[in-house]
Amino acid sequence: MAGDRLIVDLNFAYNPSCAYDEAWACPLPGVDNRVDVELRVGELYSTY
């Protein structure tokens, strides 16, 4: 935290195993990991 701002370094973000293999089930994030605002960040995930 820097004052009233939060700095997030997305260089440490990664896709879990379930993003690459249907044999794995992705858990839903808990209530503590959800926000009520839209975050317009990241890359568009393409399936083709």
DADA-V63900 format. One record per pair of residues at least 24 apart in sequence whose ideal C-beta (glycine too) atoms are under 10 Angstrom apart, sorted by the first residue. I is the first residue (numbers start at 1). GAP is how many residues later the second one is. Records with the same first field share a line. If there is no record, write none. Layout:
I=GAP + GAP
//
This chain:
8=31 + 33
10=31 + 32 + 33
13=28 + 29 + 30
15=30
19=26
//
